[in-house]
């Protein structure tokens, strides 16, 4: 069984203007030569770092500098890549308020794309998405430490917001996640946590590491991190994989020449009967507001930097041609 994960997919702003709303652009074009690899997987999951809607007003227009919204035609692009599920617990899904968020949820439902991490209430934001794939049921839960004002409540739409420190999750968020995991473990053989946490740059902090370890100790099988603009280390902890950050997959951001936030990977989980055994990394780059496979020079940069980051966690990155593999079991 193979599950494809990406980092942040931002379809707003210039991507929306020049790709999504441009009727001459075929939806397949956004994904370029990465698309066949995505389609070869049994399931495809992305972090959707924007809201899809024509509704809503700017949230805090004088204080929030970046706001991302995509035209509903973006759904055609997600369907072209056969995206099965999106995570919405992030710092851009409420950029245009609750009207846009609720509209986005309805649009995704109509398109047959499952979502988790945001909802009309906290209960809805915490509901995992479930997939029956070959020999296993897979569950995905999403959380974020961004925008505390966006935390959903019993009566207010929002995101599954959490707080944590160098010992892991703190109350009351810890109890809520424990309850969600306790319920979902009875319904799925593989549980993935999507975590949009931490700053845009830099290695994972001690608190972020504690959060990931805490979630694995609670029963999560794989930690799927994002928010950081570049891919970060993969750690194997108690036989489970922690992807601290999967980087940027599609966006219009300015490129830092040193960090190369236009480069990342398509991460493909390979599962056998005893859990995720390998993670294959296919090098990618952002070009013309879409994603493409990285060229040789870009691959060399990604290989070198990922090996260095993983070395700090004693994780071995095996290289085979134009891809890399990390063994989990």
C-alpha positions as CSV (number, residue, x, y, z in Angstrom):
1,X,0.0,0.0,0.0
2,X,1.4,3.4,-1.0
3,X,0.2,6.8,0.4
4,X,1.5,10.0,-1.2
5,X,1.9,13.0,1.1
6,X,2.8,16.6,0.1
7,X,3.8,19.7,2.0
8,X,1.8,22.9,1.8
9,X,-0.3,23.4,-1.3
10,X,-1.2,27.1,-1.6
11,X,-3.6,27.8,-4.5
12,X,-4.3,31.4,-3.8
13,X,-2.9,34.8,-4.9
14,X,-0.7,34.5,-8.0
15,X,-1.4,30.7,-8.4
16,X,-5.1,31.6,-8.4
17,X,-4.7,34.5,-10.8
18,X,-2.5,32.9,-13.4
19,X,-3.3,29.2,-13.1
20,X,-6.6,28.4,-11.4
21,X,-8.7,31.1,-13.0
22,X,-6.9,30.8,-16.4
23,X,-9.3,28.7,-18.5
24,X,-6.5,28.0,-21.0
25,X,-4.6,26.0,-18.3
26,X,-5.6,22.4,-18.0
27,X,-5.9,21.2,-14.4
28,X,-3.3,18.5,-15.0
29,X,-0.7,21.2,-15.8
30,X,-0.4,22.3,-12.1
31,X,1.1,18.9,-11.2
32,X,3.4,18.5,-14.2
33,X,5.6,15.4,-14.4
34,X,5.0,14.7,-10.7
35,X,1.4,13.6,-11.5
36,X,2.1,10.1,-12.7
37,X,3.9,9.3,-9.5
38,X,1.1,10.8,-7.5
39,X,-1.5,8.7,-9.4
40,X,0.5,5.5,-8.9
41,X,-0.2,5.7,-5.1
42,X,-3.3,4.3,-3.5
43,X,-4.1,7.5,-1.7
44,X,-3.1,11.2,-2.0
45,X,-3.1,13.7,0.8
46,X,-2.2,17.4,0.9
47,X,-2.2,20.2,3.3
48,X,-4.4,22.8,1.6
49,X,-2.9,26.1,2.8
50,X,-5.7,28.4,1.5
51,X,-9.5,28.6,1.5
52,X,-11.4,27.7,-1.6
53,X,-14.4,30.1,-2.0
54,X,-15.6,33.3,-3.6
55,X,-17.1,34.4,-0.3
56,X,-15.8,36.2,2.8
57,X,-14.0,39.3,3.8
58,X,-10.3,39.8,4.7
59,X,-9.6,38.7,8.3
60,X,-7.6,41.5,10.1
61,X,-6.7,43.3,6.9
62,X,-4.4,45.8,8.7
63,X,-2.4,43.2,10.7
64,X,-2.3,39.9,8.7
65,X,0.0,40.5,5.8
66,X,-0.7,37.3,3.7
67,X,-4.2,36.0,2.9
68,X,-4.8,33.1,0.5
69,X,-8.1,32.3,-1.3
70,X,-8.6,30.3,-4.4
71,X,-11.5,30.3,-6.9
72,X,-13.8,27.2,-6.7
73,X,-12.2,26.1,-10.0
74,X,-9.3,24.9,-7.8
75,X,-11.4,21.8,-7.1
76,X,-10.9,20.7,-10.7
77,X,-7.1,20.8,-10.1
78,X,-7.4,18.8,-6.9
79,X,-9.6,16.2,-8.8
80,X,-7.2,16.1,-11.7
81,X,-4.6,14.8,-9.2
82,X,-7.2,12.5,-7.6
83,X,-6.6,14.1,-4.2
84,X,-8.4,12.0,-1.7
85,X,-8.1,14.2,1.4
86,X,-6.9,17.6,2.5
87,X,-5.9,18.9,5.9
88,X,-7.2,22.3,6.9
89,X,-5.7,23.0,10.3
90,X,-3.4,25.8,9.3
91,X,-2.9,29.6,9.4
92,X,-4.7,30.4,6.1
93,X,-8.0,28.5,6.1
94,X,-9.8,31.4,7.9
95,X,-8.1,34.2,6.0
96,X,-11.5,35.3,4.7
97,X,-13.6,34.5,7.7
98,X,-16.0,31.8,8.7
99,X,-18.3,32.3,5.7
100,X,-15.5,31.3,3.3
101,X,-14.4,28.4,5.5
102,X,-17.9,26.9,5.7
103,X,-18.3,27.4,1.9
104,X,-15.0,25.7,1.3
105,X,-16.1,22.7,3.4
106,X,-19.3,22.4,1.3
107,X,-17.4,22.7,-1.9
108,X,-14.9,20.0,-0.9
109,X,-17.8,17.7,0.1
110,X,-19.5,18.1,-3.3
111,X,-16.2,17.3,-5.0
112,X,-15.8,14.1,-3.0
113,X,-12.6,15.3,-1.3
114,X,-12.4,14.5,2.4
115,X,-11.2,17.1,4.9
116,X,-10.1,17.3,8.5
117,X,-8.7,19.9,10.9
118,X,-11.4,22.6,10.5
119,X,-15.2,22.7,10.9
120,X,-18.3,24.4,12.0
121,X,-17.6,23.3,15.6
122,X,-14.7,21.8,17.5
123,X,-16.3,18.4,17.3
124,X,-16.3,18.7,13.5
125,X,-12.7,20.0,13.3
126,X,-11.5,17.0,15.3
127,X,-13.3,14.4,13.2
128,X,-10.7,12.3,11.4
129,X,-10.9,11.3,7.7
130,X,-11.0,7.6,7.0
131,X,-9.9,5.6,4.0
132,X,-10.2,1.9,3.3
133,X,-7.1,1.0,1.3
134,X,-6.2,-2.5,0.2
135,X,-5.4,-4.3,3.4
136,X,-5.8,-1.5,5.9
137,X,-8.0,1.4,7.1
138,X,-6.2,4.7,7.3
139,X,-7.2,7.7,9.5
140,X,-5.9,11.2,9.3
141,X,-6.3,13.9,12.0
142,X,-5.1,17.5,11.6
143,X,-4.0,20.1,14.2
144,X,-2.1,23.4,14.3
145,X,-0.5,25.8,16.7
146,X,-1.2,28.8,14.5
147,X,-3.7,31.5,15.0
148,X,-5.1,30.8,18.5
149,X,-8.1,33.1,17.7
150,X,-9.2,30.6,15.1
151,X,-9.7,27.7,17.6
152,X,-13.1,26.2,17.1
153,X,-15.5,25.9,20.0
154,X,-18.8,24.2,20.6
155,X,-20.5,27.0,18.8
156,X,-17.8,28.7,16.7
157,X,-16.3,27.5,13.4
158,X,-12.5,27.2,13.4
159,X,-9.5,24.9,13.5
160,X,-8.2,22.1,15.8
161,X,-5.8,24.3,17.6
162,X,-3.3,22.9,20.2
163,X,-0.6,24.2,22.6
164,X,2.5,22.3,23.7
165,X,5.8,22.7,25.4
166,X,9.0,20.8,25.9
167,X,7.1,18.0,27.5
168,X,4.5,17.7,24.8
169,X,0.8,18.6,24.5
170,X,-0.7,20.6,27.4
171,X,-4.2,20.8,28.7
172,X,-6.9,21.1,27.7
173,X,-5.7,20.2,24.3
174,X,-3.9,17.1,25.4
175,X,-7.1,15.5,26.7
176,X,-9.0,16.3,23.5
177,X,-6.4,14.7,21.3
178,X,-6.2,11.6,23.6
179,X,-9.9,11.2,23.3
180,X,-9.8,11.5,19.5
181,X,-7.0,9.0,19.2
182,X,-8.7,6.6,21.6
183,X,-11.8,6.6,19.3
184,X,-10.0,6.4,16.0
185,X,-7.6,3.6,17.0
186,X,-10.6,1.2,17.1
187,X,-11.4,2.1,13.5
188,X,-8.1,2.3,11.7
189,X,-4.9,0.2,11.4
190,X,-2.8,3.3,10.4
191,X,-3.2,6.7,12.1
192,X,-1.6,9.7,10.6
193,X,-1.3,13.1,12.4
194,X,-1.1,16.2,10.2
195,X,0.7,18.9,12.2
196,X,0.9,22.5,10.9
197,X,3.2,23.7,13.6
198,X,6.3,25.8,14.3
199,X,8.0,28.7,12.4
200,X,8.5,29.1,8.7
201,X,12.3,28.4,8.9
202,X,14.8,26.4,10.9
203,X,15.2,22.9,12.4
204,X,12.5,21.6,14.7
205,X,12.7,23.0,18.2
206,X,12.8,20.9,21.4
207,X,9.2,21.6,21.9
208,X,8.3,20.5,18.4
209,X,10.2,17.3,18.9
210,X,8.5,16.7,22.2
211,X,5.1,17.2,20.5
212,X,5.9,14.6,17.8
213,X,7.2,12.1,20.4
214,X,4.2,12.7,22.6
215,X,1.8,12.0,19.7
216,X,3.6,8.8,18.7
217,X,3.5,7.7,22.3
218,X,-0.2,8.3,22.3
219,X,-0.6,5.8,19.4
220,X,0.0,7.8,16.2
221,X,1.7,5.7,13.5
222,X,3.1,8.6,11.5
223,X,3.7,12.3,12.2
224,X,3.3,14.4,9.0
225,X,4.6,17.9,9.7
226,X,4.4,21.1,7.6
227,X,4.4,24.9,8.0
228,X,8.2,25.2,7.6
229,X,8.9,26.3,4.1
230,X,11.6,23.7,3.6
231,X,11.7,19.9,4.2
232,X,13.2,19.0,7.5
233,X,14.6,15.9,9.0
234,X,12.8,12.5,9.2
235,X,13.2,10.8,12.6
236,X,12.5,7.1,13.3
237,X,11.2,7.1,16.9
238,X,10.1,3.8,18.5
239,X,9.7,2.3,15.0
240,X,7.5,5.1,13.8
241,X,8.3,7.9,11.3
242,X,8.3,11.6,12.1
243,X,8.4,13.9,9.1
244,X,9.1,17.2,10.9
245,X,8.3,19.2,7.8
246,X,7.4,18.3,4.3
247,X,8.1,21.8,3.0
248,X,6.3,23.7,0.2
249,X,4.8,21.8,-2.7
250,X,2.8,24.5,-4.7
251,X,2.9,28.3,-4.0
252,X,4.0,31.7,-5.4
253,X,6.4,32.6,-2.6
254,X,9.7,34.5,-3.0
255,X,12.6,32.0,-3.1
256,X,15.4,32.3,-0.6
257,X,18.6,31.5,-2.4
258,X,20.2,29.7,0.5
259,X,17.2,27.9,1.9
260,X,15.7,27.1,-1.6
261,X,12.1,26.9,-0.4
262,X,11.1,26.1,-3.9
263,X,12.5,22.6,-3.5
264,X,11.0,19.7,-1.6
265,X,9.8,16.2,-2.1
266,X,6.7,14.1,-2.8
267,X,6.8,11.7,0.2
268,X,5.4,8.2,-0.5
269,X,4.7,6.0,2.4
270,X,5.0,2.3,1.7
271,X,3.1,0.1,4.1
272,X,3.3,-3.7,4.7
273,X,1.4,-5.7,7.2
274,X,3.4,-4.5,10.2
275,X,3.1,-0.7,9.4
276,X,5.0,1.8,7.4
277,X,8.2,0.2,6.4
278,X,9.7,2.8,3.9
279,X,9.4,6.4,2.9
280,X,10.4,7.2,-0.7
281,X,11.3,10.8,-1.5
282,X,10.8,12.1,-5.0
283,X,12.6,15.5,-5.4
284,X,10.4,18.3,-6.6
285,X,10.6,22.0,-7.4
286,X,8.0,24.8,-7.8
287,X,8.0,26.4,-11.2
288,X,5.5,28.6,-13.0
289,X,3.2,28.3,-10.0
290,X,3.1,24.5,-10.3
291,X,5.2,21.5,-9.2
292,X,7.7,19.7,-11.3
293,X,10.4,17.0,-10.7
294,X,13.7,18.5,-9.7
295,X,16.6,18.6,-12.1
296,X,20.0,17.1,-11.4
297,X,21.5,20.2,-9.7
298,X,18.4,20.7,-7.6
299,X,18.4,17.0,-6.7
300,X,22.0,17.2,-5.5
301,X,21.1,20.1,-3.3
302,X,18.1,18.3,-1.8
303,X,20.1,15.1,-1.3
304,X,22.9,16.9,0.5
305,X,20.7,19.0,2.8
306,X,18.3,16.2,3.6
307,X,21.1,13.8,4.5
308,X,22.6,16.4,6.8
309,X,19.3,17.1,8.5
310,X,18.5,13.5,9.0
311,X,22.0,12.7,10.3
312,X,21.3,14.8,13.3
313,X,18.6,12.3,14.2
314,X,20.7,9.3,13.2
315,X,18.4,8.6,10.3
316,X,20.1,7.0,7.2
317,X,19.0,8.4,3.8
318,X,19.6,5.8,1.1
319,X,20.0,7.2,-2.5
320,X,19.0,5.3,-5.6
321,X,19.3,7.3,-8.8
322,X,17.0,10.3,-8.6
323,X,15.1,9.2,-5.4
324,X,15.9,8.6,-1.8
325,X,14.5,6.0,0.7
326,X,14.3,6.0,4.4
327,X,13.7,2.6,6.1
328,X,11.3,2.8,9.1
329,X,11.2,-0.8,10.2
